[in-house]
Amino acid sequence: MNYDQVIYFIFTFAFTEGLAAVVVEKGARAKAGFIDDKGKFIIKPQFDDASQFSEGFAAVNVGKNRGYIDKNGIMVI
């Protein structure tokens, strides 16, 4: 799916630190990413689960792996 053309989200979190986690698609194909206040993806949907940003980091899951990303989407922990 071309996420530049997503027009709605399955689920959204509240904005924290300027970004909101959103889920696109449903079921096994669901992926989470992060948008800015204009609805533009800053971090493309690629995570199986994601939490809100706090102190510059957000917890994410990819498969059985869990870690923390920064606001550029880079896994740092």
ROMI-106178 format. One record per atom (N, C-alpha, C): x, y, z; atom name; residue number from 1. Coordinates in Angstrom, 1 decimal. Each point is the difference from the previous one (the first is absolute). Layout:
BEGIN
- c1:c2:c3:rose:timar
- X:Y:Z:CA:NUM
...
end
This chain:
BEGIN
- c1:c2:c3:rose:timar
- 0.8:-1.2:0.0:N:1
- -0.8:1.2:0.0:CA:1
- 0.9:1.2:0.0:C:1
- -0.4:1.0:-0.8:N:2
- 0.7:1.3:0.0:CA:2
- -0.5:0.9:1.1:C:2
- 0.7:0.1:1.1:N:3
- -0.4:0.7:1.2:CA:3
- -0.1:1.5:-0.2:C:3
- 0.5:0.5:-1.1:N:4
- -0.1:1.5:-0.3:CA:4
- -1.4:0.3:-0.4:C:4
- -0.8:-1.0:-0.3:N:5
- -1.4:0.2:-0.5:CA:5
- -1.0:-0.5:1.0:C:5
- 0.4:-0.3:1.2:N:6
- -1.0:-0.4:1.1:CA:6
- -0.9:1.2:0.3:C:6
- -1.3:-0.3:0.0:N:7
- -1.0:1.1:0.3:CA:7
- -0.7:-0.2:1.3:C:7
- 0.2:-1.1:0.6:N:8
- -0.6:-0.2:1.4:CA:8
- 0.8:-1.0:0.7:C:8
- -0.2:0.1:1.3:N:9
- 0.8:-0.9:0.9:CA:9
- -0.9:-0.9:0.8:C:9
- 0.4:-1.2:0.2:N:10
- -0.8:-1.0:0.8:CA:10
- 0.0:0.4:1.5:C:10
- 1.1:0.5:0.5:N:11
- 0.1:0.4:1.4:CA:11
- 1.0:1.1:0.1:C:11
- -0.2:1.0:0.9:N:12
- 1.0:1.0:0.2:CA:12
- 0.2:0.2:1.5:C:12
- 1.2:0.3:0.4:N:13
- 0.3:0.4:1.4:CA:13
- 0.0:1.6:0.0:C:13
- 0.0:0.5:1.2:N:14
- 0.0:1.5:0.2:CA:14
- 1.4:0.5:-0.5:C:14
- 0.1:1.2:-0.3:N:15
- 1.3:0.6:-0.4:CA:15
- 0.8:0.2:1.3:C:15
- 1.3:-0.4:-0.1:N:16
- 0.9:0.3:1.1:CA:16
- 1.3:0.3:-0.7:C:16
- 0.6:1.1:0.5:N:17
- 1.3:0.4:-0.5:CA:17
- -0.1:0.3:-1.5:C:17
- -1.1:0.4:-0.5:N:18
- -0.2:0.4:-1.4:CA:18
- -0.4:-1.1:-1.0:C:18
- 0.0:-1.3:0.5:N:19
- -0.4:-1.1:-0.8:CA:19
- -1.1:-0.8:0.6:C:19
- -0.7:-0.7:-0.9:N:20
- -1.0:-0.9:0.5:CA:20
- 0.2:-1.4:-0.7:C:20
- -0.1:-1.1:0.8:N:21
- 0.1:-1.3:-0.6:CA:21
- -1.4:-0.3:-0.6:C:21
- 0.1:-0.6:-1.2:N:22
- -1.3:-0.4:-0.7:CA:22
- 0.2:-1.4:-0.6:C:22
- -1.1:-0.7:-0.1:N:23
- 0.0:-1.3:-0.6:CA:23
- -0.8:0.0:-1.3:C:23
- 0.6:-0.5:-1.0:N:24
- -0.6:-0.2:-1.3:CA:24
- -0.2:-1.4:-0.3:C:24
- -1.1:-0.3:-0.8:N:25
- -0.4:-1.4:-0.4:CA:25
- -0.5:-0.7:1.3:C:25
- -0.5:-1.2:-0.2:N:26
- -0.6:-0.8:1.0:CA:26
- 0.6:-1.4:0.1:C:26
- -0.2:-0.6:1.1:N:27
- 0.4:-1.4:0.2:CA:27
- 1.5:-0.2:-0.1:C:27
- 0.4:-1.1:-0.6:N:28
- 1.4:-0.4:-0.2:CA:28
- 0.8:1.0:-0.8:C:28
- -0.7:0.8:-0.8:N:29
- 0.8:1.0:-0.8:CA:29
- 0.1:1.4:0.7:C:29
- -0.5:0.1:1.2:N:30
- 0.0:1.3:0.7:CA:30
- 1.4:0.4:0.3:C:30
- 0.3:1.2:-0.2:N:31
- 1.3:0.6:0.3:CA:31
- -0.1:1.4:0.6:C:31
- 0.9:0.3:0.9:N:32
- -0.1:1.3:0.7:CA:32
- 1.1:0.9:-0.5:C:32
- -0.2:1.3:-0.1:N:33
- 1.0:1.0:-0.3:CA:33
- -0.4:1.2:0.8:C:33
- 0.7:1.2:-0.4:N:34
- -0.3:1.2:0.7:CA:34
- -0.2:1.2:-0.9:C:34
- -1.0:0.8:0.3:N:35
- -0.3:1.1:-0.8:CA:35
- 0.2:1.3:0.7:C:35
- 0.2:1.1:-0.7:N:36
- 0.1:1.4:0.6:CA:36
- -1.4:0.6:0.1:C:36
- -0.1:1.2:0.4:N:37
- -1.4:0.6:0.2:CA:37
- -0.7:0.4:-1.3:C:37
- 0.7:-0.2:-1.1:N:38
- -0.7:0.2:-1.3:CA:38
- -0.4:-1.4:-0.7:C:38
- 0.3:-1.1:0.7:N:39
- -0.4:-1.3:-0.5:CA:39
- 1.0:-0.6:-0.9:C:39
- 1.2:0.6:-0.1:N:40
- 1.1:-0.6:-0.8:CA:40
- 0.8:-1.0:0.8:C:40
- 0.3:-1.1:-0.7:N:41
- 0.8:-1.0:0.7:CA:41
- 1.4:0.5:0.2:C:41
- 0.5:0.0:1.2:N:42
- 1.3:0.4:0.3:CA:42
- 0.9:-1.3:0.1:C:42
- -0.7:-1.0:0.6:N:43
- 0.6:-1.4:0.1:CA:43
- -1.0:-0.9:-0.7:C:43
- 0.4:-0.6:-1.1:N:44
- -1.0:-0.8:-0.8:CA:44
- -0.5:-1.2:0.8:C:44
- -1.2:-0.5:-0.2:N:45
- -0.5:-1.2:0.7:CA:45
- 0.9:-1.2:-0.3:C:45
- 0.6:-0.5:1.0:N:46
- 0.9:-1.2:-0.1:CA:46
- 0.0:-0.8:1.3:C:46
- -0.7:0.4:1.0:N:47
- 0.1:-0.7:1.3:CA:47
- -1.3:-0.8:0.3:C:47
- 0.1:-1.1:0.6:N:48
- -1.1:-0.8:0.4:CA:48
- -0.8:0.6:1.1:C:48
- 0.7:0.8:0.8:N:49
- -0.6:0.8:1.2:CA:49
- 0.8:1.2:0.3:C:49
- -0.6:1.0:0.5:N:50
- 0.8:1.2:0.3:CA:50
- -0.7:0.8:1.1:C:50
- 0.8:0.6:0.9:N:51
- -0.6:0.9:1.0:CA:51
- 0.3:1.4:-0.2:C:51
- -0.5:0.9:0.8:N:52
- 0.2:1.4:-0.1:CA:52
- 1.5:0.4:0.3:C:52
- 0.4:1.1:-0.5:N:53
- 1.4:0.5:0.3:CA:53
- 0.0:0.6:1.4:C:53
- 1.1:-0.3:0.7:N:54
- 0.2:0.6:1.4:CA:54
- 1.5:0.2:0.1:C:54
- 0.4:1.2:0.3:N:55
- 1.4:0.3:0.2:CA:55
- 0.8:-0.3:-1.3:C:55
- -0.6:0.2:-1.1:N:56
- 0.7:-0.2:-1.3:CA:56
- 0.0:-1.4:-0.5:C:56
- -0.7:-1.0:0.6:N:57
- 0.1:-1.4:-0.4:CA:57
- -1.4:-0.6:0.0:C:57
- -0.3:-1.0:-0.9:N:58
- -1.2:-0.7:0.0:CA:58
- 0.3:-1.5:0.0:C:58
- -0.7:-0.8:0.8:N:59
- 0.2:-1.4:-0.1:CA:59
- -0.7:-0.6:-1.2:C:59
- 0.6:-0.9:-0.7:N:60
- -0.6:-0.6:-1.2:CA:60
- 0.3:-1.5:0.0:C:60
- -0.8:-0.8:-0.7:N:61
- 0.2:-1.4:-0.2:CA:61
- 0.1:-0.3:-1.5:C:61
- 0.9:-0.8:-0.3:N:62
- 0.1:-0.6:-1.4:CA:62
- 0.1:-1.5:0.2:C:62
- -1.0:-0.7:-0.3:N:63
- 0.0:-1.5:0.3:CA:63
- 0.1:-0.2:1.5:C:63
- 1.0:-0.8:0.4:N:64
- 0.2:-0.3:1.4:CA:64
- 1.0:1.0:0.6:C:64
- 0.5:0.9:-0.8:N:65
- 1.0:0.9:0.5:CA:65
- -0.6:1.3:0.5:C:65
- 0.4:0.5:1.1:N:66
- -0.5:1.3:0.6:CA:66
- 1.2:0.9:0.2:C:66
- -0.2:1.3:-0.2:N:67
- 1.0:0.9:0.2:CA:67
- -0.5:1.4:0.1:C:67
- 0.8:1.0:-0.1:N:68
- -0.4:1.4:0.0:CA:68
- 0.6:0.7:-1.2:C:68
- -0.8:0.9:-0.6:N:69
- 0.5:0.8:-1.1:CA:69
- 0.0:1.4:0.4:C:69
- 0.9:0.8:-0.8:N:70
- 0.0:1.4:0.2:CA:70
- -1.0:0.6:-1.0:C:70
- 0.0:1.4:0.0:N:71
- -1.0:0.6:-0.9:CA:71
- 0.3:0.0:-1.5:C:71
- 1.2:-0.7:-0.3:N:72
- 0.3:-0.2:-1.4:CA:72
- -0.3:-1.5:-0.4:C:72
- -0.6:-0.7:1.0:N:73
- -0.4:-1.4:-0.3:CA:73
- 1.2:-1.0:0.1:C:73
- 1.1:0.5:0.6:N:74
- 1.2:-0.9:0.1:CA:74
- -0.1:-0.7:1.4:C:74
- 0.2:-1.4:-0.1:N:75
- 0.0:-0.8:1.2:CA:75
- 1.2:0.4:0.8:C:75
- -0.2:0.4:1.2:N:76
- 1.2:0.5:0.8:CA:76
- 0.2:-0.9:1.3:C:76
- -1.0:-0.7:0.4:N:77
- 0.2:-0.9:1.1:CA:77
- -0.7:-1.4:-0.3:C:77
end
